[in-house]
């Protein structure tokens, strides 16, 4: 099975019942259910798997036990290939609402038409941008404490950040790991005070404050994190088996606003319980949405994709019934 989906030739200007924008778990979930609803479906995305490509072992998706993220993407590809869902590896630049249909404009392949659109465009995790981060991604570096904490049982780890996700991650990891370093560039936190107080009571959590990570080192896996104290200039190495980078996300605010789609105060695409956006006929699923903020998982993204496809099916069916 290939990490890349099997692309199918489609013609610019071709009309679909639904166009799914994105290639992460939410988009795969939407593609599967759209195809099962027998909607004429097109998927347009840039990176198969989305943020899943940054993961190592995934062990929180029911039925797939300790699967490598790359193998999970292959399984997702295989499933939508069964239904012959066409996939374009491209970037969507604009979605034009013409009232009776949507025109989805891509960077390279031209324009495509649809009665409905599902956005599964995810978010961008903020990176540290330090040496070793890219090299050890999935080999000791994680961007999701909730996802990967059980993989670091009886290990020493570092959590980087000062917001809710970092403090929540440190708390969860403290139940699995023998030692947790919480590294934060300030001595105050953006996280809710209750999270801070809870973590401070954990005997195996050590706060490393007013400090930044300069480098992540190792061989085949992470071994050390190099930390600089911003007040004293002191440089020290902490021996760790894992580094959890929890410094936030950049939601697709600009994309949403440029296409007339309402966002919440945090910049995420606002959806209701059926994944409907502020624009009739446009649905959204996964990390890009306002749904279930603070709990981002592959299984929830896939579920939201399925719900979005169900809503798209109802919308398209009703639309065709009126013609």
Buried (B, 14 or more C-beta within 10 A) or exposed (E): EEEBBEEEEBEEEBEBBBBBBBBBBBBBBBBBBBBEBEBBBBBBBBBBBBBBBBBBBBEBBEEBEEBBBBBBBBEBBEBBBEBEBBBBBBBBEEBEBEEEBBBBBBEEBBEBBBBBBBBBBBBEBBEBEBEBBEEBBBBBBBBBBBBBBBBBEEBBBBBBBBBBBBBBBBBBBBEBBEBBBBBBBEEEBBBEEEBBEBBEEBEEBBBBBBBBBBBBBBEEEBBBBBBBBEEEEEEEEBEBBBBBBBBBBEBBBEBBEEBEBEBBEEBBBBBEEEBBBBBEBBBBBBBBBBBBBEEBBBBBBBBBBBBBBBBBBBBBEEBEEEE
